[in-house]
Amino acid sequence: MTAARILLVDDDVRLAGMLVELLAAENFQLAHASNGAAALARLARRSFDLVILDVARPQVDGFALLRRLRKEGRSMPVLMLSALADEHDRILALELGADDYLVKPFSVRELLARLRALLRRSAHARADPTPLALGALAIYPGTMSATLEGVPVRLTTAEFMLLEALARSAGRVQSRETLTYQALGRPLEPFDRSIDTHISNIRRKLLSLDPERGVEIKSWRGHGYVLTVPSGS
């Protein structure tokens, strides 16, 4: 099996050295960049399957770097790290396009679980290239892309997985627990609002292309979410 290529952007050289060693034993190729400029230089030279990005970055802070990656259309999964368990930082990271968020200090076991889950979701989507058409919405698992009215919808990996899960169960309410596993590959944790933030991001993107709400994600309080399209679509 080809080792997954991961870029770690963190100025903690000691942590980076430890993770390079530990992840190599788990069949991951980990490259390290100590700042945003170095990270952008590495990304310009080669592709990576996933980026681990520390929030507190010298020169270019983690949020600014994340914003730039998504603006450039880089859709690889991004796992944010932070020494602060601040809810505002977590929500901001997800709103800017992070796929998941992990608070320092963390166990290597937890980090491995998050990495494998994100990579597994991405690989699973590409394993079934059959397109899915739902009214004006088209889902392309082979390229992890979607269009609405023929216009590309720019989605992160987690957002794509979430939209695909909702599209495949259109008209049926899916619980937050189910959607968390399908989109992030892990169980829903107490007080975890990641799925709600991802849903908000998808809604905003769909609405920008479809002001008439032909395709809509509705909330069912206490139950979850459901994707709807006009009857006859």
Steps between C-alpha positions, in 0.01 A plus 500: 500500500629847409576711804272802540686829460433742786629853554538618861512879543617568856794690650541241778811322366499246781139401433569483126798270549300267722209485256725436199633192677169375638299553182766335283443183703129528410569532123468877476751727325516814712666816371552794735476875442568730795310799360242601243751612237681165515166318482396688185839426342460126570144499366619670181754222440284194567154382598398373842211278604438693823627805689538527878498870583573664834285805573780709656742554210788744472505725190167368371252390765317172457166659419653721231682205345184288506305782336763527228504124433124492452500817291753336269263206463714247690244248622717249688384425857636743762523405867549806722698485824471747787626532855171672586171317539318818406163445332537819295831381352351161420200651320718751314731222379207298369338804340826574317509148361673273752369143493565423866657654812718348773606666825855472640621308687362197316584133504670346199219246494241779464703672227534175306127437531418846361749468213382155399136604518551801272711304252261204505202724420690652209609163361151353543343778293744450214446121504146545363518733197129469415354854472184584689244740350237663718311775324747777421757345735759258361745309722821349357663267758790411268629856512334598829327790326147629455315740273177691543329617182823395327712735712774344720438511876833548679496252788752372751535124545272494804244723330496277193456185710219666691320624190534160335358324807202736505446467124500120515231515767310798355160546660597297807626657822852398598614535862802707597658177630464330162622803308804545726611146428430526128674835456779480758531126552471524877230494769323817604664641813321682784452872424644448149340746255729420205223357283278803564780732385568289190126505420496879534794524257329277243174693529682827436672359192182350357305819565760710317436290188129434553327801664159341437596209729420230248733275697482555875634341819238525773545456874274272703539607861606208716536271200752623246502624142330418170577606145197591289445581132183622326254224416538377146872580488 
